[in-house]
Amino acid sequence: MSSTPFANRQSVAVLGGGPGGYEAALAAAQLGAEVTLVERVGVGGSAVLTDVVPSKSLIATADAAVAISEATDLGVQFYAKGAEGKPLKPQIAINLAAVNNRLLTLARQQSDDMRSALVDAGVRILSGHGRLDGPRAIVVSTSPDGTDFDRVEADTLVVAVGASPRELDSAKPDGERILTWTQLYSMKALPEHLIVVGSGVTGAEFASAYMNLGAKVTLVSSRDQVLPGEDQDAAKVLEKVFKRGGMQVLSKSRADRVERTDDGVVVTLSDGRVVGGSHCLMAVGSIPNTTGVGLEEAGVELTESGHVRVNRVARTSVPNIYAVGDCTNFFPLASVASMQGRTAVFHALGDIVIPLEQRKITANIFTAPEIATVGFSEKDVEDGAADGIAFKLPLAANPRAKMMGIKDGFVKIIARKGSGTVIGGVIVAPKASELIYPIALAVERRLNVDQVSRVFAAYPSLSGSITDATRAMHLVNIS
């Protein structure tokens, strides 16, 4: 075992190289600290290699398939000439093996780019399985047989170990027919009938993608709507799109067990019904990777679910140990993990820190259409958590939407009564992830609806719906 002491300048050791760990290491190096990053699978972690990057690449392919299939609505027709010169209607074919190869290649390229950025910044990278050795050191197993170790001592430790798909004993993934979302990319052909268990964000995104790629999809939801906990109007739009696309949505249906058959899977529901398919995706949440990494031994407090308890600057119960990303009890988004990583390092090294506020976090669900949210929700207003008013403008009223053939979606603004300050918003639209930014800015900077309405939007544009909605709220009695 070798020991690596640091010089007099501040030292930072990061356990885990996902979005949070990457940003923490990069920010620490930019601030002049001596930085070591310990990563087991590759820089970028599961978010880049098996989760966010490949899944959103798959969704981009599905969006392209939809654009082609719906092009005839815009007057664009595809045809090939037959033997006698007569037009033939071509079929859209999905080469899933090629799709998966492309998205995994993109993921590896992104990981390599992130690694290069760290190396250029002067970050030392150790490949191997790491665990805390008290509050000021990480021990790293650097050989496959576990006989070689390195010990990294540091003034500040940042834990960014992420989370893994939750597995049920009654539905054990086998990587072939019963799958977690990290195992989907080994499929060589489009599933004949994919049963998705779980209608949260992950389940809805993959159900949407595979439906649009051409697979038969059944979505098993234990709740009365898809995307439980999300904006009800948004969930209704998405469920309508799902059913229109041929998806079978089984609401209030809990899966008791999933079993593999000779040529597929059988899902048994709690009411006794049986659903058969070719493959099953288990999308029933995730668990933090906090077991066996020395957190409790170092004095770090965990929640009952095993998440690391952190405050708004990502600090744990041990003053010099910070935790970021999906392993914490904060908010499981890659963008949040990145912000937590920077915030943790800024706080540890004495830079200016703005504590994170959950109400200002922008989130996006990459279904088709996408669903983007920020700030207070309409349900918060109904429950009395915010004294506000909500206004919804259907996207079909927007001239740009008409030109693009967009039929589904809306812009919803939540403003505080009296002042008209924008405190939240929902957008359901293609590329809602891009459109939500102006509303996020309004929430962050406490702009009121009149101030937002006076910003020029290009005409025609989908973003014009935001100004239209805020202009309409000028006439609404918000006092």
NORGIJO-V963781 format. One record per residue. PHI is phi in radians with two decimals (NA if undefined). D_FIRST is the distance of its C-alpha to the first C-alpha in Angstrom with 2 decimals. Layout:
# NORGIJO-V963781
phi:PHI d_first:D_FIRST
phi:PHI d_first:D_FIRST
This chain:
# NORGIJO-V963781
phi:NA d_first:0.00
phi:-1.81 d_first:3.78
phi:-1.99 d_first:6.69
phi:-2.08 d_first:9.97
phi:-1.33 d_first:13.04
phi:-1.90 d_first:16.43
phi:-1.33 d_first:19.73
phi:-1.19 d_first:22.80
phi:-1.17 d_first:23.96
phi:-1.04 d_first:23.31
phi:-2.16 d_first:20.11
phi:-2.30 d_first:20.07
phi:-2.08 d_first:17.48
phi:-2.01 d_first:19.25
phi:-1.79 d_first:18.32
phi:1.96 d_first:20.72
phi:-1.92 d_first:22.68
phi:-1.24 d_first:26.16
phi:-0.94 d_first:29.15
phi:-1.22 d_first:28.08
phi:-1.15 d_first:24.49
phi:-1.06 d_first:25.74
phi:-1.15 d_first:28.45
phi:-1.10 d_first:26.27
phi:-1.13 d_first:23.83
phi:-1.14 d_first:26.87
phi:-1.12 d_first:28.81
phi:-1.11 d_first:26.04
phi:-1.15 d_first:25.65
phi:-1.16 d_first:29.45
phi:-1.54 d_first:29.60
phi:1.63 d_first:27.39
phi:-1.38 d_first:24.12
phi:-1.60 d_first:20.70
phi:-2.15 d_first:19.64
phi:-2.16 d_first:16.72
phi:-1.96 d_first:17.84
phi:-1.89 d_first:15.88
phi:-2.45 d_first:18.21
phi:-1.53 d_first:18.24
phi:-1.83 d_first:21.66
phi:2.49 d_first:22.61
phi:-1.06 d_first:23.84
phi:1.82 d_first:26.88
phi:1.05 d_first:25.56
phi:-1.13 d_first:28.11
phi:-1.01 d_first:30.82
phi:-1.50 d_first:30.90
phi:-1.50 d_first:29.92
phi:-2.36 d_first:31.75
phi:-2.26 d_first:33.81
phi:-1.10 d_first:35.64
phi:-1.11 d_first:35.82
phi:-1.16 d_first:36.81
phi:-1.17 d_first:39.09
phi:-1.28 d_first:40.96
phi:-1.17 d_first:41.28
phi:-1.08 d_first:42.86
phi:-1.13 d_first:45.15
phi:-1.09 d_first:46.19
phi:-1.13 d_first:47.28
phi:-1.09 d_first:49.23
phi:-1.08 d_first:50.89
phi:-1.14 d_first:51.97
phi:-1.10 d_first:53.50
phi:-1.15 d_first:55.43
phi:-1.04 d_first:56.65
phi:-1.19 d_first:58.04
phi:-1.18 d_first:59.68
phi:-1.71 d_first:61.31
phi:-1.14 d_first:62.45
phi:-1.10 d_first:65.90
phi:-1.12 d_first:66.51
phi:-1.72 d_first:66.44
phi:1.58 d_first:68.80
phi:-1.67 d_first:66.19
phi:-2.08 d_first:66.97
phi:-1.88 d_first:65.04
phi:-2.74 d_first:66.98
phi:-2.19 d_first:67.24
phi:-1.53 d_first:70.48
phi:-1.42 d_first:71.54
phi:-1.08 d_first:73.56
phi:-1.76 d_first:76.77
phi:1.41 d_first:75.34
phi:-1.40 d_first:75.04
phi:-1.20 d_first:72.05
phi:-2.01 d_first:69.33
phi:-1.47 d_first:66.93
phi:-1.32 d_first:63.37
phi:-1.81 d_first:60.64
phi:-1.46 d_first:57.23
phi:-1.98 d_first:54.55
phi:-1.92 d_first:50.86
phi:-1.59 d_first:48.46
phi:-1.15 d_first:45.58
phi:-1.08 d_first:43.30
phi:-1.20 d_first:43.86
phi:-1.07 d_first:43.47
phi:-1.15 d_first:40.12
phi:-1.11 d_first:38.89
phi:-1.12 d_first:39.96
phi:-1.22 d_first:38.37
phi:-1.25 d_first:34.99
phi:-1.15 d_first:35.22
phi:-1.06 d_first:36.06
phi:-1.10 d_first:33.10
phi:-1.16 d_first:30.70
phi:-1.10 d_first:32.52
phi:-1.10 d_first:32.19
phi:-1.08 d_first:28.44
phi:-1.12 d_first:28.21
phi:-1.11 d_first:30.46
phi:-1.17 d_first:28.37
phi:-1.09 d_first:25.19
phi:-1.08 d_first:27.18
phi:-1.08 d_first:28.46
phi:-1.17 d_first:25.03
phi:-1.09 d_first:23.89
phi:-1.08 d_first:27.24
phi:-1.43 d_first:26.73
phi:1.66 d_first:23.49
phi:-1.40 d_first:21.12
phi:-1.50 d_first:17.58
phi:-1.97 d_first:17.08
phi:-1.95 d_first:13.98
phi:-1.67 d_first:15.14
phi:2.72 d_first:13.86
phi:-1.54 d_first:14.39
phi:-1.98 d_first:13.51
phi:-2.57 d_first:14.39
phi:-1.19 d_first:15.13
phi:-2.06 d_first:13.29
phi:1.45 d_first:16.47
phi:-1.45 d_first:18.82
phi:-2.38 d_first:16.78
phi:-2.73 d_first:13.38
phi:-2.18 d_first:12.27
phi:-1.75 d_first:9.25
phi:-2.08 d_first:9.54
phi:-1.47 d_first:9.57
phi:-1.83 d_first:10.13
phi:-2.20 d_first:11.59
phi:-1.03 d_first:14.93
phi:-1.52 d_first:14.15
phi:1.31 d_first:11.34
phi:-1.69 d_first:8.96
phi:-1.82 d_first:6.53
phi:-2.30 d_first:4.98
phi:-2.28 d_first:5.56
phi:-2.07 d_first:7.11
phi:-1.90 d_first:10.62
phi:-1.74 d_first:13.01
phi:-2.70 d_first:16.69
phi:-1.23 d_first:20.19
phi:-2.22 d_first:21.36
phi:-1.97 d_first:19.97
phi:-2.11 d_first:22.13
phi:-1.72 d_first:22.00
phi:-2.44 d_first:23.79
phi:-1.56 d_first:23.00
phi:1.25 d_first:26.64
phi:-2.52 d_first:28.67
phi:-2.23 d_first:29.68
phi:-1.01 d_first:33.16
phi:-1.26 d_first:34.53
phi:-2.03 d_first:35.41
phi:-1.85 d_first:38.27
phi:-1.08 d_first:38.54
phi:-1.49 d_first:42.14
phi:-2.65 d_first:41.23
phi:-1.21 d_first:37.97
phi:-1.11 d_first:37.14
phi:-2.01 d_first:37.08
phi:1.37 d_first:36.45
phi:-2.14 d_first:39.86
phi:-1.96 d_first:42.69
phi:-1.85 d_first:41.12
phi:-2.25 d_first:38.79
phi:-1.60 d_first:36.70
phi:-1.21 d_first:37.05
phi:-1.43 d_first:33.77
phi:-1.80 d_first:35.29
phi:-1.13 d_first:38.65
phi:-1.41 d_first:37.71
phi:-1.60 d_first:37.61
phi:-1.22 d_first:41.36
phi:-1.64 d_first:43.46
phi:-2.46 d_first:46.78
phi:-1.09 d_first:48.21
phi:-1.10 d_first:48.37
phi:-1.14 d_first:51.95
phi:-2.60 d_first:51.72
phi:-1.68 d_first:48.65
phi:-1.73 d_first:48.62
phi:-1.84 d_first:46.52
phi:-1.73 d_first:45.72
phi:2.01 d_first:45.22
phi:-1.98 d_first:47.25
phi:-1.33 d_first:44.86
phi:-1.03 d_first:43.63
phi:-1.09 d_first:41.48
phi:-1.07 d_first:44.18
phi:-1.13 d_first:46.95
phi:-1.11 d_first:45.23
phi:-1.25 d_first:44.57
phi:-1.05 d_first:47.99
phi:-1.09 d_first:49.60
phi:-1.11 d_first:47.75
phi:-1.22 d_first:48.46
phi:-1.08 d_first:52.04
phi:-1.29 d_first:52.57
phi:-1.39 d_first:51.04
phi:2.01 d_first:53.74
phi:-1.44 d_first:52.22
phi:-1.32 d_first:54.06
phi:-2.28 d_first:52.13
phi:-2.08 d_first:52.53
phi:-1.90 d_first:50.83
phi:-1.73 d_first:50.43
phi:-2.08 d_first:50.44
phi:-1.35 d_first:50.40
phi:-1.83 d_first:52.06
phi:-1.50 d_first:55.51
phi:-2.60 d_first:54.32
phi:-1.18 d_first:51.62
phi:0.90 d_first:49.02
phi:-1.05 d_first:49.58
phi:1.63 d_first:49.05
phi:-1.58 d_first:49.94
phi:-0.93 d_first:53.29
phi:-1.12 d_first:56.00
phi:-1.10 d_first:58.07
phi:-1.14 d_first:55.11
phi:-1.09 d_first:54.31
phi:-1.14 d_first:57.98
phi:-1.07 d_first:58.05
phi:-1.13 d_first:54.99
phi:-1.13 d_first:56.33
phi:-1.10 d_first:59.65
phi:-1.12 d_first:57.97
phi:-1.02 d_first:55.98
phi:-1.18 d_first:59.17
phi:-1.12 d_first:61.14
phi:-1.42 d_first:58.57
phi:1.73 d_first:59.03
phi:-1.30 d_first:56.04
phi:-1.64 d_first:56.69
phi:-1.89 d_first:55.38
phi:-1.76 d_first:55.33
phi:-1.45 d_first:55.30
phi:0.88 d_first:54.83
phi:-2.24 d_first:53.36
phi:-1.64 d_first:50.23
phi:-1.45 d_first:48.46
phi:-1.44 d_first:48.02
phi:-2.75 d_first:46.30
phi:-2.23 d_first:45.62
phi:-2.21 d_first:46.02
phi:-1.55 d_first:45.74
phi:-1.93 d_first:48.87
phi:-1.08 d_first:49.59
phi:-2.26 d_first:50.14
phi:3.08 d_first:48.86
phi:-2.42 d_first:48.14
phi:-2.25 d_first:50.20
phi:-1.88 d_first:49.65
phi:-1.76 d_first:51.45
phi:-1.55 d_first:52.43
phi:-1.15 d_first:52.95
phi:-1.57 d_first:56.73
phi:1.70 d_first:56.77
phi:-1.16 d_first:57.14
phi:-2.18 d_first:55.26
phi:-2.11 d_first:54.12
phi:-1.83 d_first:53.27
phi:-2.73 d_first:51.43
phi:-1.54 d_first:49.41
phi:-2.53 d_first:46.10
phi:-2.34 d_first:44.79
phi:-1.75 d_first:42.43
phi:-1.61 d_first:40.90
phi:-2.16 d_first:40.68
phi:-1.99 d_first:40.38
phi:1.70 d_first:37.88
phi:-2.41 d_first:34.11
phi:-2.20 d_first:31.50
phi:-1.23 d_first:28.60
phi:-1.51 d_first:25.05
phi:-1.80 d_first:24.03
phi:-1.42 d_first:23.28
phi:1.33 d_first:19.80
phi:-1.99 d_first:18.16
phi:1.38 d_first:18.08
phi:-1.19 d_first:21.21
phi:-1.14 d_first:23.31
phi:-1.11 d_first:20.66
phi:-1.47 d_first:20.37
phi:1.65 d_first:24.16
phi:-1.40 d_first:25.19
phi:-1.42 d_first:28.65
phi:-2.00 d_first:29.46
phi:-1.42 d_first:32.94
phi:-1.07 d_first:34.45
phi:-1.45 d_first:33.71
phi:1.61 d_first:29.97
phi:-1.39 d_first:30.22
phi:-1.35 d_first:28.61
phi:-1.42 d_first:31.45
phi:-2.25 d_first:31.75
phi:-1.70 d_first:34.54
phi:-1.32 d_first:36.32
phi:-1.94 d_first:33.68
phi:1.22 d_first:30.89
phi:-1.51 d_first:29.59
phi:-1.61 d_first:28.36
phi:-1.23 d_first:29.10
phi:-1.77 d_first:26.11
phi:-0.95 d_first:27.33
phi:-1.69 d_first:24.30
phi:-1.97 d_first:23.41
phi:-2.04 d_first:25.62
phi:-2.43 d_first:26.14
phi:-2.43 d_first:28.17
phi:1.56 d_first:29.80
phi:-1.20 d_first:30.72
phi:-1.40 d_first:28.23
phi:-1.77 d_first:30.38
phi:-1.64 d_first:33.88
phi:-1.59 d_first:35.44
phi:-2.71 d_first:36.83
phi:-1.43 d_first:35.35
phi:-2.31 d_first:36.15
phi:-1.08 d_first:34.10
phi:-1.14 d_first:36.20
phi:-1.22 d_first:35.54
phi:-1.02 d_first:31.77
phi:-1.08 d_first:32.01
phi:-1.15 d_first:34.19
phi:-1.06 d_first:31.99
phi:-1.05 d_first:28.97
phi:-1.16 d_first:31.04
phi:-1.07 d_first:32.61
phi:-1.03 d_first:29.37
phi:-1.20 d_first:28.06
phi:-1.01 d_first:31.52
phi:-1.17 d_first:31.67
phi:-1.14 d_first:28.24
phi:-1.72 d_first:28.92
phi:1.47 d_first:32.55
phi:-1.48 d_first:34.40
phi:-1.16 d_first:37.59
phi:-2.19 d_first:37.04
phi:-1.97 d_first:39.55
phi:-0.98 d_first:38.61
phi:-1.31 d_first:38.88
phi:-2.12 d_first:42.06
phi:-1.08 d_first:42.27
phi:-1.20 d_first:45.97
phi:-1.83 d_first:45.28
phi:-1.44 d_first:42.89
phi:-1.62 d_first:44.37
phi:-2.19 d_first:43.68
phi:-2.45 d_first:44.92
phi:-1.92 d_first:45.49
phi:-1.58 d_first:45.68
phi:-1.52 d_first:48.53
phi:-2.18 d_first:51.79
phi:-1.35 d_first:53.15
phi:-1.32 d_first:50.18
phi:-2.22 d_first:50.12
phi:-2.04 d_first:48.85
phi:-2.40 d_first:48.90
phi:-2.72 d_first:48.29
phi:1.27 d_first:49.18
phi:-1.19 d_first:51.52
phi:-1.77 d_first:53.00
phi:-1.13 d_first:56.59
phi:-1.16 d_first:55.60
phi:-1.03 d_first:54.23
phi:-1.15 d_first:57.72
phi:-1.11 d_first:59.42
phi:-1.47 d_first:57.30
phi:1.51 d_first:58.07
phi:-1.29 d_first:54.57
phi:-2.52 d_first:56.09
phi:-1.60 d_first:59.69
phi:-2.45 d_first:60.15
phi:-2.46 d_first:62.08
phi:-1.95 d_first:60.99
phi:-2.30 d_first:62.83
phi:-2.03 d_first:62.24
phi:-2.07 d_first:63.57
phi:-1.06 d_first:63.61
phi:-1.22 d_first:62.14
phi:-1.09 d_first:65.13
phi:-1.40 d_first:67.23
phi:-1.42 d_first:65.24
phi:-1.10 d_first:66.99
phi:-1.13 d_first:63.80
phi:-1.10 d_first:62.79
phi:-1.07 d_first:66.20
phi:-1.08 d_first:65.79
phi:-1.54 d_first:62.41
phi:1.34 d_first:63.75
phi:-1.46 d_first:61.50
phi:-1.91 d_first:63.11
phi:-1.96 d_first:60.46
phi:2.18 d_first:58.71
phi:-2.88 d_first:59.43
phi:-2.04 d_first:58.40
phi:-2.16 d_first:58.27
phi:-1.98 d_first:58.15
phi:-1.95 d_first:57.66
phi:-2.16 d_first:59.18
phi:-1.30 d_first:59.69
phi:-1.14 d_first:63.27
phi:1.59 d_first:65.16
phi:-1.52 d_first:62.90
phi:1.30 d_first:62.19
phi:-1.11 d_first:58.55
phi:-1.27 d_first:56.47
phi:-2.06 d_first:53.93
phi:-3.10 d_first:52.95
phi:-2.95 d_first:53.67
phi:-2.38 d_first:53.41
phi:-2.23 d_first:53.98
phi:-2.02 d_first:54.53
phi:-3.02 d_first:54.97
phi:-1.04 d_first:53.55
phi:0.99 d_first:50.70
phi:-1.04 d_first:50.94
phi:-1.04 d_first:47.40
phi:-1.50 d_first:48.97
phi:-1.36 d_first:52.10
phi:-1.28 d_first:50.53
phi:-1.00 d_first:49.23
phi:-1.04 d_first:52.55
phi:-1.22 d_first:52.74
phi:-1.07 d_first:49.16
phi:-1.09 d_first:50.15
phi:-1.10 d_first:53.24
phi:-1.16 d_first:51.27
phi:-1.11 d_first:48.72
phi:-1.69 d_first:51.48
phi:1.00 d_first:53.96
phi:-1.38 d_first:56.67
phi:-1.67 d_first:59.82
phi:-1.08 d_first:61.55
phi:-1.17 d_first:64.16
phi:-1.12 d_first:61.62
phi:-1.16 d_first:59.85
phi:-1.16 d_first:63.23
phi:-1.48 d_first:64.17
phi:-1.38 d_first:61.30
phi:-1.26 d_first:62.69
phi:-1.87 d_first:61.42
phi:-1.06 d_first:62.31
phi:-2.07 d_first:65.22
phi:-1.49 d_first:64.84
phi:-2.75 d_first:61.22
phi:-1.16 d_first:59.35
phi:-1.15 d_first:58.10
phi:-1.08 d_first:61.78
phi:-1.14 d_first:61.63
phi:-1.20 d_first:59.51
phi:-1.17 d_first:62.23
phi:-1.09 d_first:64.91
phi:-1.15 d_first:63.32
phi:-1.24 d_first:62.97
phi:-1.13 d_first:66.52
phi:-1.13 d_first:67.77
phi:-1.29 d_first:66.05
phi:-1.10 d_first:68.14
phi:-1.57 d_first:71.09
phi:-1.46 d_first:69.41
phi:-1.28 d_first:70.22
phi:-1.74 d_first:66.84
phi:-1.73 d_first:68.52
